[in-house]
Amino acid sequence: HDAAITALVVSPDGQWVATASCDSTIIIWDARDACVSQEWIAHVGHVQDLAFSPDSRYIASAGQDRTVAVWDISGSAHQVASLSGHEFFLRAAFSPESTHIVVGYDDGMHHVWNVATGQEPLFWQAHENVRAFNVEFSPNGRLLLSAGDKAVKTWDADTSATVQSFEGHESLVTEACFSSCGKYIASASSDETVRVWRTSDGACLATLSDHGHWVSHVSFTPDGTMLWSAARNGTVLGRNSVMQDVIPDEFVEDVR
């Protein structure tokens, strides 16, 4: 790249590494030998973020030009959709089947687009005039998850109706994610805690305060057996017993 790199993502199949830059380009690299596979100008101005689809066929990019573009990289990279509607994009995520993409914006709006048609079947105000810090589909594709202000919310992916509101954090929720089985949600917050919730009823199963500082990131391992989080004081914590300690019987069964 000819300017600062703004994003780096690895395809789910492990074959490709994609990078974005302030030079307006996206580069697809072969993960085995670091050779450039494809390179193209993606946006006017900076490319701000990237996301791979679960099937590794598509990559979504967000640009300084206030658009989200979806690219088919299965052959020569070509644009299959251009999504616009709000000034400030924050996050994007594909559905498990790679057929839809949800985009969260700075004003709390969420939009869902059909990747094949570019049509917008859903749009709604997820958080009232508050930025959505992250958004994602549940593993089965039936729910959407968003984090904004002090709350985490789940929504029906077909109708955008509210399913659950997970409340308990005392300040900003910075990130939230589903476990691999979809039955649990973890959230990180500037209140210096990580919380674990049951997806079905919104019950808080654990409150973890071991960072002692603003927690900025949280993630389950793909097999669901560990919960990782990172805080602004430089600590990164991996917990391999928290789920078993909190809900041993049902968690062990879920992992199996």
C-alpha positions as CSV (number, residue, x, y, z in Angstrom):
1,H,0.0,0.0,0.0
2,D,1.0,3.6,-0.6
3,A,-0.5,4.9,2.6
4,A,-1.6,3.8,6.1
5,I,-3.3,0.4,6.4
6,T,-6.8,0.8,8.0
7,A,-8.0,-2.8,8.2
8,L,-6.8,-6.4,7.9
9,V,-9.0,-9.5,7.8
10,V,-8.5,-13.2,7.1
11,S,-11.0,-15.2,5.1
12,P,-12.9,-17.9,7.1
13,D,-11.3,-20.6,4.9
14,G,-7.9,-19.3,5.7
15,Q,-6.9,-18.9,2.1
16,W,-6.8,-15.1,1.8
17,V,-5.7,-12.0,3.8
18,A,-7.4,-8.7,2.8
19,T,-6.0,-5.3,3.6
20,A,-7.5,-1.8,3.2
21,S,-5.7,1.5,3.1
22,C,-6.0,5.3,3.0
23,D,-4.7,4.9,-0.6
24,S,-8.3,3.9,-1.6
25,T,-7.3,0.3,-2.4
26,I,-8.1,-3.2,-1.2
27,I,-5.4,-5.9,-1.7
28,I,-6.1,-9.6,-1.5
29,W,-3.0,-11.6,-0.5
30,D,-2.5,-15.3,-0.7
31,A,-2.1,-16.4,2.9
32,R,0.3,-19.2,2.0
33,D,3.0,-17.1,0.3
34,A,2.0,-13.5,0.9
35,C,1.8,-12.8,-2.9
36,V,-0.7,-10.3,-4.1
37,S,-3.7,-12.0,-5.7
38,Q,-5.9,-9.0,-6.5
39,E,-5.7,-5.3,-6.0
40,W,-8.3,-2.6,-6.9
41,I,-9.4,1.0,-6.1
42,A,-12.5,0.4,-3.9
43,H,-13.7,3.9,-2.8
44,V,-13.1,7.6,-3.2
45,G,-10.9,8.4,-0.3
46,H,-9.9,6.1,2.6
47,V,-11.2,2.5,2.8
48,Q,-12.1,2.4,6.5
49,D,-13.1,-1.2,7.2
50,L,-13.4,-4.7,5.8
51,A,-15.5,-7.9,6.5
52,F,-15.4,-11.3,4.8
53,S,-18.5,-13.4,4.2
54,P,-18.6,-16.8,6.0
55,D,-18.3,-18.6,2.6
56,S,-15.1,-16.4,1.8
57,R,-16.7,-15.4,-1.5
58,Y,-17.6,-11.8,-0.7
59,I,-15.8,-9.0,1.1
60,A,-17.6,-5.8,2.2
61,S,-15.7,-2.5,2.4
62,A,-16.7,0.8,4.0
63,G,-15.3,4.0,2.6
64,Q,-14.8,7.6,3.4
65,D,-17.2,8.2,0.5
66,R,-20.0,7.1,2.9
67,T,-20.8,3.9,1.0
68,V,-20.5,0.2,1.8
69,A,-19.5,-1.9,-1.2
70,V,-19.8,-5.7,-1.5
71,W,-17.3,-7.4,-3.8
72,D,-17.3,-10.9,-5.3
73,I,-13.7,-12.1,-5.2
74,S,-14.3,-15.6,-6.4
75,G,-12.8,-14.6,-9.8
76,S,-11.6,-11.2,-10.8
77,A,-12.9,-8.9,-8.0
78,H,-16.1,-7.1,-9.1
79,Q,-18.7,-5.0,-7.2
80,V,-22.1,-6.7,-6.7
81,A,-23.7,-4.1,-4.5
82,S,-23.2,-0.5,-3.3
83,L,-25.0,0.4,-0.1
84,S,-25.6,4.0,1.0
85,G,-28.1,5.8,3.1
86,H,-26.3,7.3,6.1
87,E,-23.3,9.5,6.6
88,F,-21.2,7.5,9.1
89,F,-20.8,3.7,8.8
90,L,-19.5,1.9,11.9
91,R,-19.8,-1.9,11.5
92,A,-21.0,-4.5,8.9
93,A,-21.5,-8.3,9.2
94,F,-22.7,-11.0,6.9
95,S,-25.4,-13.6,7.7
96,P,-24.2,-17.2,8.2
97,E,-25.4,-18.1,4.7
98,S,-23.6,-15.0,3.2
99,T,-26.9,-13.9,1.6
100,H,-27.5,-10.7,3.6
101,I,-25.4,-8.0,5.2
102,V,-26.3,-5.9,8.2
103,V,-24.7,-2.4,8.5
104,G,-24.8,-0.3,11.7
105,Y,-24.4,3.5,11.6
106,D,-23.2,6.2,13.9
107,D,-26.8,7.5,14.4
108,G,-28.0,4.2,15.7
109,M,-29.7,3.1,12.5
110,H,-29.3,-0.5,11.2
111,H,-29.8,-1.6,7.6
112,V,-30.0,-5.1,6.2
113,W,-29.4,-5.7,2.5
114,N,-29.8,-8.7,0.2
115,V,-26.3,-9.3,-1.3
116,A,-27.6,-10.8,-4.6
117,T,-30.2,-8.1,-5.3
118,G,-28.9,-5.1,-3.4
119,Q,-32.5,-4.6,-2.0
120,E,-33.0,-3.4,1.5
121,P,-35.6,-5.5,3.2
122,L,-35.1,-4.0,6.7
123,F,-34.0,-0.7,8.3
124,W,-34.7,0.4,11.8
125,Q,-33.6,2.6,14.6
126,A,-31.7,0.2,16.9
127,H,-30.4,2.7,19.4
128,E,-32.0,6.2,19.7
129,N,-29.4,8.7,18.4
130,V,-26.6,6.6,19.9
131,R,-23.9,4.9,17.8
132,A,-24.1,1.1,17.4
133,F,-20.6,-0.1,18.4
134,N,-21.1,-3.5,16.8
135,V,-23.7,-5.6,15.0
136,E,-23.8,-9.2,14.0
137,F,-26.1,-12.1,13.1
138,S,-26.6,-15.1,15.4
139,P,-25.0,-18.4,14.3
140,N,-28.4,-19.6,13.0
141,G,-29.2,-16.3,11.3
142,R,-32.4,-15.7,13.1
143,L,-31.3,-12.9,15.4
144,L,-29.4,-9.7,15.0
145,L,-27.2,-8.4,17.9
146,S,-26.3,-4.8,18.5
147,A,-24.5,-2.9,21.2
148,G,-25.0,0.8,22.0
149,D,-25.2,3.1,25.0
150,K,-25.5,0.9,28.1
151,A,-27.5,-1.9,26.5
152,V,-27.2,-4.9,24.3
153,K,-30.2,-5.8,22.1
154,T,-31.3,-8.7,20.0
155,W,-33.7,-8.3,17.0
156,D,-35.7,-10.6,14.8
157,A,-33.7,-10.9,11.6
158,D,-36.8,-11.1,9.5
159,T,-38.9,-8.3,11.0
160,S,-36.5,-6.2,13.1
161,A,-38.8,-6.6,16.1
162,T,-37.0,-6.3,19.5
163,V,-36.5,-9.8,21.0
164,Q,-34.5,-9.0,24.2
165,S,-32.8,-6.0,25.8
166,F,-29.8,-6.9,28.0
167,E,-29.4,-4.2,30.6
168,G,-27.1,-4.0,33.6
169,H,-23.9,-2.3,32.5
170,E,-23.4,1.0,34.2
171,S,-21.8,2.8,31.2
172,L,-21.0,2.4,27.5
173,V,-21.1,-1.1,26.0
174,T,-18.2,-1.2,23.6
175,E,-18.6,-4.7,22.1
176,A,-20.9,-7.7,22.3
177,C,-20.8,-11.2,20.6
178,F,-22.7,-14.5,20.4
179,S,-21.2,-17.8,21.5
180,S,-20.7,-20.4,18.7
181,C,-23.9,-22.2,19.8
182,G,-25.8,-18.9,19.9
183,K,-27.2,-19.5,23.4
184,Y,-25.0,-17.0,25.1
185,I,-23.9,-13.4,24.6
186,A,-20.8,-11.7,26.1
187,S,-20.5,-7.9,26.4
188,A,-17.7,-5.6,27.2
189,S,-18.1,-2.2,28.8
190,S,-16.3,1.0,29.9
191,D,-17.7,0.2,33.4
192,E,-14.7,-2.2,33.6
193,T,-16.7,-5.4,33.4
194,V,-17.5,-8.3,31.0
195,R,-21.0,-9.7,31.3
196,V,-22.3,-13.1,30.1
197,W,-26.0,-13.3,29.3
198,R,-28.4,-16.1,28.3
199,T,-29.8,-15.2,24.8
200,S,-33.2,-16.7,25.3
201,D,-34.3,-14.7,28.4
202,G,-31.8,-11.9,28.9
203,A,-30.6,-13.3,32.2
204,C,-27.1,-12.1,33.3
205,L,-25.2,-15.2,34.2
206,A,-21.8,-13.6,35.2
207,T,-20.2,-10.3,35.8
208,L,-16.4,-10.3,35.5
209,S,-14.4,-7.5,36.9
210,D,-10.9,-8.9,36.5
211,H,-9.5,-6.2,34.1
212,G,-9.8,-3.3,36.5
213,H,-10.1,-0.9,33.5
214,W,-12.3,0.0,30.5
215,V,-12.9,-3.2,28.5
216,S,-12.9,-2.6,24.8
217,H,-13.1,-6.1,23.2
218,V,-14.7,-9.5,23.9
219,S,-14.9,-12.7,21.9
220,F,-15.7,-16.4,22.4
221,T,-13.3,-19.0,20.8
222,P,-15.0,-20.8,17.8
223,D,-15.5,-24.0,19.9
224,G,-17.1,-21.9,22.7
225,T,-14.9,-23.2,25.5
226,M,-13.0,-19.9,26.2
227,L,-14.0,-16.3,26.6
228,W,-11.3,-13.6,25.7
229,S,-11.4,-9.9,26.4
230,A,-9.0,-6.9,26.1
231,A,-8.9,-3.7,28.0
232,R,-7.4,-0.2,27.6
233,N,-4.8,-0.9,30.3
234,G,-3.1,-3.4,28.0
235,T,-4.5,-6.5,29.6
236,V,-5.8,-9.4,27.5
237,L,-7.5,-12.2,29.5
238,G,-8.6,-15.7,28.3
239,R,-10.9,-17.6,30.6
240,N,-11.2,-21.3,30.0
241,S,-13.5,-22.0,33.0
242,V,-15.9,-19.1,33.3
243,M,-18.7,-20.9,31.3
244,Q,-18.3,-24.2,33.1
245,D,-18.3,-22.4,36.5
246,V,-21.4,-20.3,35.7
247,I,-23.6,-22.8,34.0
248,P,-21.8,-26.2,34.0
249,D,-24.5,-28.6,33.1
250,E,-26.1,-26.9,30.1
251,F,-22.7,-25.5,28.9
252,V,-21.1,-28.9,28.7
253,E,-24.0,-30.2,26.8
254,D,-23.9,-27.3,24.4
255,V,-20.2,-27.8,23.7
256,R,-20.8,-31.5,23.0
